Amino acid sequence: MSAARGAGRPHPSWALPAVLFFGFFALVPMALAFGLSFTSWNGLGEPRPAGLANWHALLTDGRLTRSLGVTVALTVVSCAFQTTAALLLGVWAAGPQRNRAVLSAVFFVPFLLSSTAVSLLFYALLDPNFGIVPGDTLGTTSGAFLALVFVGGWQFIPFHTLIYQGGARQIPEVLYQAAAIDGAGRLRRFRSITLPQLRNTAATSLVLMVVGSLTYFETVLILTQGGPGTDTAILPYLMYEAGFKAYDFGYASAIASFLVVAATALSLLLVRVTGFGAMRSTREGM
Amino acid sequence: METYSRRWFLGAGTTALVSAAGLTACGSGGPGGSDGTLTAFVYGDDAAKVQAKAVSRFNASAAARETKGSLRLEKVPGAEYPAKLRTAMGSPNAPDVFFNWGGGSIKAYREAGQIVDLTGTIAGDPVLKNGFLPSVLAAGALGGREYGIPMRGMQPVILFYNKTLFAEHGLKPPATWDQLLDNNARLKKAGITPFALGGADIWPELMWLEYLVDRIGGPEVFDRVKNGDPAGWGDPAVLKAARTVRELVDDGAFGKGFSSVAYTNGGAPAALAKGKAAMHLMGSWEYSTQLGKFPDFARGHLGWCPFPEFDGGAGDVRNVVGNPTNYWSVNTRTRNKDTALAFLRTCASQTYARELIANGDVPATANADKLLDASPSPEFARFQYRLVREAPAFTLSWDQAVDPDAATPMLTEVNKLFVGKSSPERFVAALKALK
């Protein structure tokens, strides 16, 4: 029995290329960055051992807390904005009408553009003299923050729309027919059928969104450079600034290590909370 | 074992960004190719074609044969040149000769013993010693020692203005601060923003502080900071300059939305060219930017003048700030220093100066004055050349002059001051706290 089952599964060695690739390009550099975080190094000569100095500075100089606050705020607001928009658009796009198919294809275009190109585009659009947005958007904290949320949303909502569209198409038509017979209105059907049926879809989309916002970088680099002041300096930007502007690679590596730990913990937590790992079918008994 | 681990480290190093820069340092081999060809890193923008020509001419010259070497030019693209140079200098693929901005941009290389001290070479070689404008040569020095040979055009910061707009409103280019404020008031009344400012890039904001501190307190104020004393920021001139900046901002001298205007995407130059703003404090490259984007405006309406005097200020009105020029420096680990130095000497030649001029640059060579008639814009070139030649002091842009790890927080503080997230007093306190 067990032999038969083993024969049907791929041999563990099949995983070797992926494991090697991941190990070489992710684990090894990660370990080295962790090692660097205990040194003082400006990119020239040999790194000098610095003990816990970088970590001490990271935990006490206030930059991390400030940056963490911005990162969390940006993640939460982005997720709320993107989920709402993508859910509504996705469910709408899942309809069988021809025009919806065409429009969904058009909606998908922003996702095909590079983040850098999108950021440069909005950078020009935000110019108060020649752009479409009057006033000093990037000069105020809330303006710069909302600009980041909007630009990120503009680019990534199409992707999540696609996920929700796929999810909504999977919902058996009979459920809606039964509900209609029972006299359920459009809103009621959305709340009692569509939403619960999309639970797993939402979990997938949310995990991707959260992990995505933790690595959100180009948009900040191009649009705000962490400004005004340091009000939009999220963790990845702080890391870049410490490493490649100030050449303080020890401190930058400490941020990088922190980011790895935080992102891993967050993903694990999300998987736990959403039940992503032990995902149960939403159509049991159908 | 050591070789093995080094190679292994290097392989892994090409992967992650932060670690990549770290790992390459584990190599300790000398720079240069195996065939005796030296490598030169240059900032790979349009102007690099002048250096490319100089390299091929050098390779065919007697000097190259005598020193038994040749050069290969590597154009490092993009604005990330400093980061790429830093990574390469820590690796076995370090360049022998490298482009830099002098000042803070080479401080780390000097501390690591990776940059050749050229003081003796320059003093003992009349071609180099008398070849360049003294203020430009001095601006690239660190603590009185020379490490670089000027190799590109000068880039002083100049006050540009719209001549036509000035004529329409009966204005004159401001020579004193009172005239500047008077101009501002009249322009605002006419619904025109007095100054274009690309605040989204932050460094254009820095130019205002650089000039104000110079005009108020003289070049000595920043010199003290540049030479490693952060207490120099406590000079009253810095506070006065910061207050003046706040007054200008509050007065609407830069318009309301300047933090969303960028220089790099053409927003600020367009504001000047289209008459939305009347003046623009910017590096001399503004001229070629305007010529490229708004040729009619650049030829017919663009005016320029020095930064005005500040009443009661200690600084000479002839002083300039900006990027004196770019420099070639030599890596101490080069295999053929003779070839490298022979190549550096060619930068003082008339031929090289002529090529820079043909490209629209104004070279920092001592006798370029006569050659400037051949410039595509002789009038502007001569103004620029004389401005620098007559300048008692040429202050290197602050962000280039200080250590890179102090430059980033400094720019952040400048930005906070301009957007009103910090007061002049807090600005000074924050700068004093920089390393």
Boltz contact constraints between the chains, C-beta under 6 A:
constraints:
  - contact:
      token1: [A, 25]
      token2: [B, 15]
      max_distance: 6.0
  - contact:
      token1: [A, 28]
      token2: [B, 12]
      max_distance: 6.0
  - contact:
      token1: [A, 29]
      token2: [B, 15]
      max_distance: 6.0
  - contact:
      token1: [A, 29]
      token2: [B, 16]
      max_distance: 6.0
  - contact:
      token1: [A, 29]
      token2: [B, 19]
      max_distance: 6.0
  - contact:
      token1: [A, 32]
      token2: [B, 19]
      max_distance: 6.0
  - contact:
      token1: [A, 33]
      token2: [B, 18]
      max_distance: 6.0
  - contact:
      token1: [A, 33]
      token2: [B, 19]
      max_distance: 6.0
  - contact:
      token1: [A, 36]
      token2: [B, 22]
      max_distance: 6.0
  - contact:
      token1: [A, 42]
      token2: [B, 108]
      max_distance: 6.0
  - contact:
      token1: [A, 43]
      token2: [B, 21]
      max_distance: 6.0
  - contact:
      token1: [A, 43]
      token2: [B, 86]
      max_distance: 6.0
  - contact:
      token1: [A, 43]
      token2: [B, 90]
      max_distance: 6.0
  - contact:
      token1: [A, 44]
      token2: [B, 89]
      max_distance: 6.0
  - contact:
      token1: [A, 44]
      token2: [B, 90]
      max_distance: 6.0
  - contact:
      token1: [A, 44]
      token2: [B, 108]
      max_distance: 6.0
  - contact:
      token1: [A, 44]
      token2: [B, 112]
      max_distance: 6.0
  - contact:
      token1: [A, 45]
      token2: [B, 112]
      max_distance: 6.0
  - contact:
      token1: [A, 123]
      token2: [B, 265]
      max_distance: 6.0
  - contact:
      token1: [A, 124]
      token2: [B, 265]
      max_distance: 6.0
  - contact:
      token1: [A, 126]
      token2: [B, 260]
      max_distance: 6.0
  - contact:
      token1: [A, 127]
      token2: [B, 261]
      max_distance: 6.0
  - contact:
      token1: [A, 127]
      token2: [B, 267]
      max_distance: 6.0
  - contact:
      token1: [A, 128]
      token2: [B, 257]
      max_distance: 6.0
  - contact:
      token1: [A, 128]
      token2: [B, 260]
      max_distance: 6.0
  - contact:
      token1: [A, 129]
      token2: [B, 271]
      max_distance: 6.0
  - contact:
      token1: [A, 129]
      token2: [B, 276]
      max_distance: 6.0
  - contact:
      token1: [A, 135]
      token2: [B, 257]
      max_distance: 6.0
  - contact:
      token1: [A, 136]
      token2: [B, 256]
      max_distance: 6.0
  - contact:
      token1: [A, 136]
      token2: [B, 257]
      max_distance: 6.0
  - contact:
      token1: [A, 136]
      token2: [B, 259]
      max_distance: 6.0
  - contact:
      token1: [A, 136]
      token2: [B, 260]
      max_distance: 6.0
  - contact:
      token1: [A, 137]
      token2: [B, 260]
      max_distance: 6.0
  - contact:
      token1: [A, 138]
      token2: [B, 200]
      max_distance: 6.0
  - contact:
      token1: [A, 138]
      token2: [B, 259]
      max_distance: 6.0
  - contact:
      token1: [A, 138]
      token2: [B, 260]
      max_distance: 6.0
  - contact:
      token1: [A, 139]
      token2: [B, 259]
      max_distance: 6.0
  - contact:
      token1: [A, 139]
      token2: [B, 260]
      max_distance: 6.0
  - contact:
      token1: [A, 139]
      token2: [B, 419]
      max_distance: 6.0
  - contact:
      token1: [A, 227]
      token2: [B, 415]
      max_distance: 6.0
  - contact:
      token1: [A, 228]
      token2: [B, 419]
      max_distance: 6.0
  - contact:
      token1: [A, 228]
      token2: [B, 421]
      max_distance: 6.0
  - contact:
      token1: [A, 229]
      token2: [B, 416]
      max_distance: 6.0
  - contact:
      token1: [A, 229]
      token2: [B, 421]
      max_distance: 6.0
  - contact:
      token1: [A, 230]
      token2: [B, 412]
      max_distance: 6.0
  - contact:
      token1: [A, 241]
      token2: [B, 408]
      max_distance: 6.0
  - contact:
      token1: [A, 243]
      token2: [B, 18]
      max_distance: 6.0
  - contact:
      token1: [A, 244]
      token2: [B, 83]
      max_distance: 6.0
  - contact:
      token1: [A, 245]
      token2: [B, 408]
      max_distance: 6.0
  - contact:
      token1: [A, 246]
      token2: [B, 404]
      max_distance: 6.0
  - contact:
      token1: [A, 246]
      token2: [B, 405]
      max_distance: 6.0
  - contact:
      token1: [A, 246]
      token2: [B, 408]
      max_distance: 6.0
  - contact:
      token1: [A, 247]
      token2: [B, 86]
      max_distance: 6.0
  - contact:
      token1: [A, 247]
      token2: [B, 404]
      max_distance: 6.0
  - contact:
      token1: [A, 248]
      token2: [B, 405]
      max_distance: 6.0
  - contact:
      token1: [A, 249]
      token2: [B, 22]
      max_distance: 6.0
  - contact:
      token1: [A, 252]
      token2: [B, 18]
      max_distance: 6.0
  - contact:
      token1: [A, 253]
      token2: [B, 18]
      max_distance: 6.0
  - contact:
      token1: [A, 256]
      token2: [B, 18]
      max_distance: 6.0
